[in-house]
Amino acid sequence: MDLGIRGKRALVCASSKGLGRGCAEALAEAGVDLVLNARGAEALDATAQAIRDRHQVQVTTVAADITSEDGRARVLDAAGEIDILVTNAGGPPPGMWQDWTRDDFIAALDANMLTPIALMTALMPPMIERGWGRVVNITSQSVKGPIAQLGLSNSARAGLTGYVAGTARQVAPHGVIVNNLLPGIHATDRADQLDGGVAEREGITLDEARARRRATLPARRYGSAEDFGAMCAFLCSQRVGFMVGQNVLLDGGGINATF
Ligand code: NAP
């Protein structure tokens, strides 16, 4: 399927590895030029070069913490005119409800709610002027089904989801389409980190923790960055013009719900 976005320019945040990289690869395959971001320059530059070699698109990199004001300013400066925005950042740490302090909540809100909102606020006005734009926010399955030990994530991402539900309807008349993409468990460093925590708590191996989790998924496997990237590229495409403010769950059937 021709996604109709060849020659567009996308900012993909937190994209040297994992789901962000999957999105960047799929957009590059569709002929989109990229601005990539992550904190660590080495992995970021290696990813950028691999994408240039494979897809012959232009790739600019900005090593910066996207959750800091200074980092965002540097990314936005380098980004220039952006048609497609994919927001992403690391997720908050797991823990127990009684241990989370106000500072923990503020950090989670900053990273996973206020950062994507700041990026949309900066980049959507020029999209509106040009009459075309796409935004995909990488959130989490925790928006549809809470993950108790990820209460900081549940809270921050629910806030972003509420913001998108309203704002997507305000910008849609101007050709700017905003949707959220909700990962269930995908085989990335983040999944290793969470499975590692389970293994440690329960006194089992990492492989046992993974096998246990796989068995809970109707698809009987973890998602891949390629699965995720393909859906992201579709949500950034011409084809998605009638889909406004939706929450697309990609979870191998893990959340047991009818809607
Ligand atoms: P990952 O494999 O750990 O990759 C994270 C990527 O983001 C890396 O490129 C990392 O590079 C970059 N990054 C992290 N924090 C950043 C920051 N503050 N500024 C700029 N770049 C940053 O994680 P992932 O699995 O792709 O997860 C992406 C998001 O989806 C996270 O919010 C996660 O909580 C959420 N999620 C993931 C899963 C899953 O199963 N994988 C499920 C539900 C939700 P640097 O470290 O060099 O910055």
Residues whose N, C-alpha, C, O or C-beta is under 5 A from the ligand:
A	BS01	NAP	A14 S15 S16 K17 G18 L19 G20 N37 A38 R39 G40 A64 D65 I66 T67 A89 G90 G91 T139 S140 Q141 P183 G184 I185 H186 T188 D189 R190 A191
